[in-house]
Amino acid sequence: MMKLYWAPGTRSLRTLWMLEEAGVPYERVLVDIRNGGQNDPAFRRINPMGKVPAFEDGAAQLAESAAICAYIAERCPEAGLAPKLGDPLRGRYFHWLFFEPGCIEPAFAQKFANFELPTTAAGWGDFTRVFDALETALQKGPWILGDKFSAADVMIGCDLLFGVERFKIVEPRPVFAAYLERCHARPALQRAMAIDAAG
Ligand SMILES: N[C@@H](CCC(=O)N[C@@H](CS)C(=O)NCC(=O)O)C(=O)O
């Protein structure tokens, strides 16, 4: 059975949501990152970074939430969480899936740490450029690829959830608020949030 190494209140929520969308059985293994559980050598062999989430599927081991979501989408094709091979939508699918770690994460870090870099040199430009691009992409909706919900929405939806609702570092633009409302209406996110809250 697939195994998710996770901790509540962390980026693990992305992978919990993804697994709930996939609708497959999986085992959860709690890693107590607030008390050093991530330093367990056995866990470090799965994720040498000692961070959650991490994932095992038989002999396959991986970490990085975007990679885990992409892996699950391919592992569970019946759930339809990624455009199929040959579908031109796959272009934008990868674009937005990689936009999360490549642009949104560093934009968040920039906001928290309040540092400046030349926007042409920083791979993500700057915080405003990232969220302007996202707002434009989400304008039409309902999802980042249009009609098709995908793993890219799990990554981006979770970031907006944390950025707009929890940390309030992203301004609640109407497009983001409407998108978040659609995300919250998904039973899979509701289940994932309940699991997360129960710890
Ligand atoms: N790039 C990673 C980030 C994972 C991450 O930073 N996880 C944090 C919790 S949100 C963590 O495990 N921190 C514990 C530590 O660094 O010791 C991903 O997207 O999965």
The ligand as an SDF file (V2000), in Angstrom:
LIG
                    3D

 20 19  0  0  0  0  0  0  0  0999 V2000
    9.9810   21.5120   -0.7890 N   0  0  0  0  0  0  0  0  0  0  0  0
    9.3580   20.6640    0.1930 C   0  0  0  0  0  0  0  0  0  0  0  0
    9.2000   21.4270    1.4700 C   0  0  0  0  0  0  0  0  0  0  0  0
    8.8570   20.5170    2.6330 C   0  0  0  0  0  0  0  0  0  0  0  0
    8.9730   21.2450    3.9640 C   0  0  0  0  0  0  0  0  0  0  0  0
    9.6120   22.3050    4.0750 O   0  0  0  0  0  0  0  0  0  0  0  0
    8.4080   20.6480    5.0090 N   0  0  0  0  0  0  0  0  0  0  0  0
    8.5030   21.2250    6.3360 C   0  0  0  0  0  0  0  0  0  0  0  0
    7.1130   21.3170    6.9580 C   0  0  0  0  0  0  0  0  0  0  0  0
    6.0580   22.3760    6.0140 S   0  0  0  0  0  0  0  0  0  0  0  0
    9.3340   20.3010    7.2240 C   0  0  0  0  0  0  0  0  0  0  0  0
    9.2580   19.0930    7.0950 O   0  0  0  0  0  0  0  0  0  0  0  0
   10.1040   20.8660    8.1480 N   0  0  0  0  0  0  0  0  0  0  0  0
   10.8540   20.0960    9.0950 C   0  0  0  0  0  0  0  0  0  0  0  0
   12.3350   20.3670    8.9970 C   0  0  0  0  0  0  0  0  0  0  0  0
   12.7820   21.0340    8.0670 O   0  0  0  0  0  0  0  0  0  0  0  0
   13.0540   19.8790    9.8460 O   0  0  0  0  0  0  0  0  0  0  0  0
    8.0130   20.1600   -0.3350 C   0  0  0  0  0  0  0  0  0  0  0  0
    7.3810   20.8590   -1.1370 O   0  0  0  0  0  0  0  0  0  0  0  0
    7.6060   19.0500    0.0240 O   0  0  0  0  0  0  0  0  0  0  0  0
  1  2  1  0
  2  3  1  0
  2 18  1  0
  3  4  1  0
  4  5  1  0
  5  6  2  0
  5  7  1  0
  7  8  1  0
  8  9  1  0
  8 11  1  0
  9 10  1  0
 11 12  2  0
 11 13  1  0
 13 14  1  0
 14 15  1  0
 15 16  2  0
 15 17  1  0
 18 19  2  0
 18 20  1  0
M  END
$$$$
